[in-house]
């Protein structure tokens, strides 16, 4: 990898100023503070100002607010919702590496995120035991290089763009030296949460990488898309990055065919293809976001009716123990 000069970027300052106090968030959104509100100490509120600015002031049901505002329902145990719904702990051969799928390996490069989404399936994940350091990078790369079935590496976390450019460049450089790796896929929410994260140094890192680069954004509602994100996506595409999006079907956020149609069109307008529409992973604390599977299928049929095929994401569910994402059988009730 080419040498790249690293400055202290503005996005890190924005990240450090993220809101973590529920009362402050209510004040910024001009909402009356309820007599009782949920302020968990584990997996607390975390949201940057750039994302708050996309929310509608005075609206307690804003779909972006609902995704990040702690709810007392999170503390209620619900049968079938567990800390490790995807059984990832059994597919963790070495520190920092998850290997569930034959041709792909996933690296948890960080446990940190710019925003704490309340439905996150890794909110209970033991990042403390899985944060790789520089020495662990060599061990991970050795594992990948010795399994010739692996041709794609996913950078995940947490959010892999939460690490600084120097650290990110270290990962890209190490993976670029592995012959059997054809594609590096980056799963991230940060471009929508904090567009300034896609800075010139970051773009240079991707531009110099000899592997295919795929970036999978995580956007659930069209209101998350603005001009700042559009400009960053244009820059990424200009440098050969393939842009896809995955969403989670969330009750009270996007469980509506018109909302999902708006999202697909808004994504395509900024050069991003809809990729996956996920059924919610049954992680403890997220049951209030879940939908009956029959309702998800009904919405999906409506999407097929209204959208061109290239705008329809695949309706899938991740099932513990399965070596692939499971397509939902939309014909089961026909």
ROKOLNU-322892 format. One line per 8 residues: their letters; for each residue x, y, z negated of C-alpha. Coordinates in Angstrom, 2 decimals. Each point is the difference from the previous one (the first is absolute). Layout:
N
a) X,Y,Z | ...
END
This chain:
334
xxxxxxxx) 0.00,0.00,0.00 | 1.14,3.52,0.74 | 1.03,2.25,-2.85 | -2.83,2.35,-0.92 | 0.32,3.06,-2.23 | -2.52,0.01,-2.86 | -1.43,3.17,-1.53 | -2.35,0.36,-2.96
xxxxxxxx) -3.35,0.09,1.85 | -3.08,2.01,-0.94 | -2.17,-3.12,-0.08 | 1.75,-1.22,-3.13 | -0.83,3.27,-1.74 | -3.63,-0.42,1.06 | 0.06,-3.54,-1.32 | 1.36,1.08,-3.36
xxxxxxxx) -2.86,2.52,-0.29 | -2.70,-2.64,0.52 | -3.00,0.27,-2.30 | -0.16,-2.62,-2.75 | -2.49,1.66,-2.33 | -3.70,-0.70,0.61 | -1.14,3.32,-1.50 | 2.36,1.93,2.30
xxxxxxxx) -1.40,-1.83,3.03 | -3.57,0.91,-0.96 | 1.07,3.63,-0.39 | 1.72,0.09,3.41 | -3.11,-1.42,1.65 | -2.30,2.40,-1.88 | -1.87,-2.86,-1.62 | -1.44,0.09,-3.53
xxxxxxxx) 2.00,-2.20,-2.33 | -2.24,-2.81,-1.28 | -0.26,-0.62,-3.72 | 1.64,-3.36,0.51 | 2.45,-0.96,2.73 | 2.41,-2.84,0.60 | 3.71,0.82,-0.33 | 1.92,-3.31,-0.02
xxxxxxxx) 3.60,-0.11,-1.17 | 0.77,-3.01,2.20 | -0.41,0.82,3.69 | -0.96,3.61,-0.80 | -1.31,2.69,2.31 | 2.58,1.15,2.54 | -0.79,2.17,3.02 | 2.02,2.72,1.81
xxxxxxxx) -1.47,3.43,0.67 | 0.15,-0.58,3.78 | -2.59,-2.76,-0.32 | -2.14,1.92,-2.49 | -0.25,2.81,2.54 | -1.82,-2.38,2.35 | -2.77,-0.56,-2.57 | -3.21,2.01,-0.05
xxxxxxxx) -0.14,2.25,-3.03 | -3.06,-0.39,-2.19 | -0.82,-3.46,1.35 | 0.37,-2.79,-2.60 | -0.77,-2.57,2.71 | 2.69,1.13,2.43 | 1.26,-3.21,1.69 | 3.65,0.93,-0.51
xxxxxxxx) -0.56,0.84,-3.66 | -1.76,-3.33,-0.58 | 3.08,-1.86,1.21 | 2.34,1.53,-2.57 | -2.12,1.02,-3.02 | 0.17,-2.49,-2.90 | -3.40,-1.45,-0.85 | -1.08,-1.56,-3.28
xxxxxxxx) -1.17,-3.00,2.06 | 3.67,-0.91,0.45 | 0.20,-1.04,-3.65 | -2.91,-2.44,0.20 | 0.98,-3.63,0.61 | -1.82,-1.59,2.95 | 0.08,-3.71,0.73 | 2.05,-0.84,3.08
xxxxxxxx) 2.11,3.18,-0.07 | 3.57,-0.72,-1.11 | 3.39,1.66,-0.43 | 1.53,-1.99,2.89 | -2.85,-0.63,2.46 | 2.33,-1.01,2.84 | 2.15,-2.28,-2.14 | 3.09,1.92,1.03
xxxxxxxx) 2.00,-1.14,-3.01 | 0.29,-3.47,1.51 | 1.42,1.36,3.28 | 2.82,2.01,-1.58 | 3.14,-2.10,0.70 | 2.47,2.70,-1.01 | -0.17,3.40,-1.62 | -1.69,2.55,2.27
xxxxxxxx) -1.06,-2.46,2.71 | -3.44,-1.49,0.73 | -0.13,-2.75,2.60 | -3.58,-1.18,0.64 | -0.12,-0.09,3.79 | 2.32,-2.15,2.11 | 1.37,2.67,2.34 | -0.22,3.01,-2.31
xxxxxxxx) 1.60,0.97,-3.28 | -1.00,2.92,-2.20 | 2.35,2.09,-2.14 | -1.25,1.97,-3.00 | 2.54,2.78,0.34 | -1.61,2.05,-2.78 | -2.80,-0.19,-2.52 | -0.84,3.68,0.35
xxxxxxxx) -2.75,1.62,2.08 | -0.85,3.62,0.70 | -3.61,-0.73,-0.96 | -1.62,-2.61,-2.18 | -2.92,-1.42,1.97 | -2.45,-1.50,-2.47 | -0.58,-3.13,2.12 | 3.72,-0.82,0.45
xxxxxxxx) 0.53,-3.77,0.03 | 3.50,0.38,-1.49 | -0.97,2.26,-2.90 | 0.89,-2.82,-2.43 | 3.06,-1.27,1.91 | 3.18,-0.44,-2.05 | 2.16,2.51,1.85 | 2.44,0.07,-2.89
xxxxxxxx) 1.09,-3.52,0.92 | -0.08,0.65,3.73 | 1.81,3.25,0.71 | 3.06,-0.85,2.10 | 3.22,1.96,-0.49 | 2.84,0.37,2.50 | 1.43,-3.40,-0.93 | -3.43,-1.62,0.42
xxxxxxxx) -0.20,1.40,3.55 | 2.85,-2.31,1.00 | -1.71,-3.01,-1.55 | -3.30,0.81,1.70 | 1.66,0.48,3.37 | 1.89,-3.27,-0.45 | -3.30,-1.81,-0.65 | -1.61,1.53,3.09
xxxxxxxx) 3.00,-0.62,2.25 | 0.05,-3.68,-1.00 | -3.68,-0.57,0.83 | -0.18,0.24,3.78 | -3.80,-0.23,-0.12 | -0.08,3.54,-1.39 | -0.04,2.54,2.82 | -1.76,2.89,-1.70
xxxxxxxx) 0.56,1.78,-3.30 | -2.62,2.10,-1.77 | 1.15,2.85,-2.23 | -2.56,0.43,-2.72 | -0.24,0.71,-3.70 | -1.41,2.14,-1.52 | 0.50,2.20,3.01 | 3.33,-0.39,1.83
xxxxxxxx) -0.02,3.68,1.00 | 0.04,0.94,-3.66 | 3.74,-0.70,-0.05 | 2.38,2.68,1.25 | 1.51,0.07,3.48 | 3.39,-1.24,-1.14 | -1.50,-3.09,-1.60 | -2.38,-0.56,2.92
xxxxxxxx) 2.92,0.23,2.44 | 1.84,-2.62,-2.06 | -2.87,-2.44,0.49 | -0.39,0.72,3.72 | 3.73,-0.36,0.56 | 0.21,-3.34,-1.80 | -3.02,-1.45,1.82 | 1.24,1.26,3.36
xxxxxxxx) 3.03,-2.26,-0.32 | -2.12,-3.17,-0.15 | -0.19,-1.58,3.46 | -3.24,-1.94,-0.48 | -1.91,3.12,-1.03 | -1.82,1.54,2.96 | -2.37,2.37,-1.79 | 0.03,2.06,-3.17
xxxxxxxx) -3.50,0.86,-1.15 | -0.59,2.82,-2.49 | -3.22,-0.04,-2.03 | -0.66,3.43,-1.43 | -2.66,2.39,-1.25 | 2.38,2.92,-0.35 | -0.45,1.70,3.42 | -3.68,0.55,-0.82
xxxxxxxx) 0.65,0.88,-3.64 | 3.10,2.15,0.48 | 0.70,0.71,3.70 | 3.23,1.86,-0.80 | 1.54,-3.35,-0.87 | 0.50,-0.55,3.74 | 2.95,2.39,0.18 | 2.72,0.35,2.63
xxxxxxxx) 2.46,-2.23,-1.86 | -2.55,-2.76,-0.27 | -0.76,0.26,3.71 | 3.73,-0.26,0.76 | 0.23,-3.22,-2.02 | -2.76,-1.58,2.07 | 1.37,1.38,3.27 | 3.40,-1.63,-0.58
xxxxxxxx) -1.48,-3.37,-1.00 | 0.53,-2.66,2.72 | -3.05,-2.03,-1.07 | -3.64,0.48,0.90 | -1.60,2.30,-2.55 | -3.67,-0.41,-0.88 | -1.59,2.30,-2.56 | -3.29,-1.09,-1.51
xxxxxxxx) -1.78,2.93,-1.59 | -2.63,-0.47,-2.68 | -2.89,2.37,0.63 | -3.55,-0.74,-1.14 | -1.93,3.11,1.01 | 0.20,2.54,2.81 | 0.26,2.82,-2.55 | 3.53,-1.20,-0.74
xxxxxxxx) 1.06,1.01,3.50 | 1.05,3.61,0.61 | 2.25,2.01,2.32 | 3.08,-0.61,-2.14 | -0.43,-3.77,0.27 | -0.77,0.27,3.73 | 3.26,1.87,0.62 | 2.02,-2.58,-1.94
xxxxxxxx) -1.60,-2.83,1.96 | 0.85,1.72,3.28 | 3.63,0.26,-1.11 | 0.13,-3.65,-1.04 | -1.49,-1.16,3.30 | 2.44,2.20,1.92 | 2.81,-1.99,-1.62 | -1.49,-3.36,0.92
xxxxxxxx) -1.77,-0.91,-3.23 | -3.12,-2.13,0.49 | -2.79,1.36,-2.22 | -2.78,-2.19,-1.38 | -2.47,0.47,-2.83 | -1.51,-2.27,-2.60 | -2.99,0.90,-2.13 | -1.76,-1.60,-2.92
xxxxxxxx) -3.79,-0.21,0.03 | -0.96,1.89,-3.16 | -3.44,0.52,-1.51 | -0.80,3.70,-0.25 | 2.93,0.97,2.23 | -0.36,-1.48,3.48 | -2.71,-2.70,-0.19 | -1.92,1.62,2.83
xxxxxxxx) 0.22,-0.59,3.73 | 0.00,3.70,0.89 | 2.86,0.71,-2.41 | 2.04,-2.88,1.42 | -0.71,1.09,3.58 | 1.18,3.52,-0.85 | 3.15,-1.49,-1.51 | 0.81,-2.09,3.09
xxxxxxxx) -0.46,2.96,2.33 | 2.00,2.32,-2.26 | 2.84,-2.52,-0.15 | 0.07,-0.43,3.77 | 0.04,3.78,0.45 | 3.33,0.16,-1.86 | 1.48,-3.02,1.77 | -0.71,-2.69,-2.60
xxxxxxxx) -1.76,-3.28,0.84 | -2.41,-1.56,-2.51 | 1.57,-3.30,-1.07 | -1.65,-1.58,-3.03 | -3.18,0.60,-1.98 | 0.60,-1.90,-3.23 | -2.54,-1.54,-2.30 | 0.96,1.20,-3.47
xxxxxxxx) 2.55,-2.14,-1.81 | -1.58,-1.08,-3.28 | 2.47,1.68,-2.32 | -0.99,0.66,-3.60 | -1.41,3.51,-0.34 | -1.31,0.36,3.55 | -3.35,-1.84,-0.05 | -1.99,3.25,0.25
xxxxxxxx) 1.45,0.52,3.50 | -1.00,-3.43,1.30 | -2.75,-0.83,2.48 | -1.88,-3.23,0.62 | 1.58,-1.79,2.94 | -3.35,-0.03,1.84 | -0.10,3.79,-0.18 | 3.54,0.21,1.40
xxxxxxxx) -0.98,-2.23,2.91 | -3.10,2.09,0.69 | 2.12,3.16,0.16 | 2.48,-1.73,2.29 | -2.67,-1.02,2.51 | -1.09,3.64,0.09 | 3.61,1.04,0.67 | 0.20,-2.44,2.92
xxxxxxxx) -3.15,1.52,1.42 | 1.17,3.60,-0.27 | 3.75,-0.11,0.73 | 2.19,-0.98,2.92 | 1.88,-3.20,-0.76 | 3.39,1.68,-0.49 | -1.51,2.17,-2.74 | -1.35,-2.91,-2.04
xxxxxxxx) 2.38,-1.22,-2.74 | 0.14,-3.70,-0.86 | -2.21,-0.86,-2.97 | 2.22,-2.14,-2.23 | 0.48,-1.23,-3.52 | 3.21,-1.04,-1.66 | -0.52,-3.30,-1.80 | 2.46,-1.41,-2.51
xxxxxxxx) 1.83,-3.01,1.41 | -0.87,0.64,3.63 | 3.03,0.50,2.32 | -1.81,2.74,1.93 | -2.64,2.68,-0.40 | -3.39,-1.67,0.31 | -2.36,1.42,2.66 | -3.51,0.41,-1.39
xxxxxx) -2.56,-2.27,1.66 | -2.42,2.61,1.30 | -2.16,-2.70,1.61 | -0.82,-1.93,-3.17 | -3.45,1.55,-0.41 | -0.90,0.22,3.70
END
